[in-house]
């Protein structure tokens, strides 16, 4: 495929050289004459292992050429990839000046181009940028309609400096945010030989994935450092601890717990987190990330309370009382805090949890409910149908699949407030549905 890549910086140079090696014809579009000369002389404008040699080889094969002529590049291409920088402003927002300038150029060239062109944004931009800024700008300067006269995709990169060439050829995933199928088809063609999953999704999802990845990488570094600081003080080998931690790919390095929803609770997480932060505090160790976790958890509880407070005058039915499905453990269950708050605000409340009943509870759970929340036992409904009939707003706090069918039948003016994503995006009840963070 004939591809123009705008921007001969880090992402642009690596993408250009690697795509050329995959036998695509690449025009690297760059206004800086020094960078243009370097590429055409077979040298890399950036420092990256193996890139000098790869660029030299691709220039020699004539599959890679740098040019400042953006109009000629667009006219000669089937696909345009925008890889310019999006630096931070002093207030933390991203500066789109380079993206905007290139979009104006591509739009102007697109106006006189007869063949269909797909414009791909590979620069990191916040969700809403492509649909709210890039597409209108391309349409304005081309006089054409996106999705009809030309295609648009968002294609975030996952390249690490120092290992970018191996990362390009062995990506953890390839993400294409597509305006329509035709847009995505043209971009997917260039990646068909790469290993790993190819994900085609909506443009805002693709924009958000890059920020999610990098935020999580930053979180992991800070987490490991704070654990390391505690270990250092206690004379423990932090690397051995983290090596063992990373061996667990069932819970630790996995999809477990990484689903947006309600707050954590139970007999372990809150207790152990408080204990570890107490050790640090007692020894004057600063661990701001770990200290923030309980506060963040409480904020999620407050969000739910504030939403329910807007349902003044309506009766509330809570499906689930334990801290998660498949257990009767009520200790530090976050939904208990929500229920207690709503009772205190004068709301009529009913509760159903098929794993929780005073007749079955024993030991610590029975002691907890009798000592800490004895009044809640009077609010328990023996059946889900009874709770549904007595409630205007149904709050799902338990992801028990047995609740799916009865709750899907709920209709009319009732509202379903889902804290655990019991219902998927394409499987919603006919009642008014609200997801806590989706």
Buried (B, 14 or more C-beta within 10 A) or exposed (E): BEBBBBBBBBBBBBBBBBBBBBEBBBBBBBBBEEBBEBBBEBBBBBEBEBBBEBBBBBBEEEBBBBBEEBBBBBBBBBBBBBBBBBEEEEEEEBEBEBBBBBBBBBBBBBBEBEEBBBBBBBBBBBBEBBBEBBBEBBBEBBEBEBBEBBBBBBBBBBBEEEEBBEBBBEBEEBBBBBBEEBBBBBBBBBBEEBEEEBEBBBBBBBBBBBBEBEEEEEEEEBBBEBBBBBBEEEEEEBEEBBEEEEEEEEEEEEEEEEEEBBBBBBBEBBEEBEEBBEBBEEEEBEBEBBBEBBEEBEEBBEBBBEBBEEBEEBBBBBBBBBBBBEBBBBBBBBBBBBBBBBBEEEBBBBBBBBBBBEEEBEEEBBEBBEEEBEEBBEBBBEEBEEBBEBBBBBBBBBBBEEBBEBBBEBEEEBBBBBBBBBBEEEEBBEBBEBBBEE
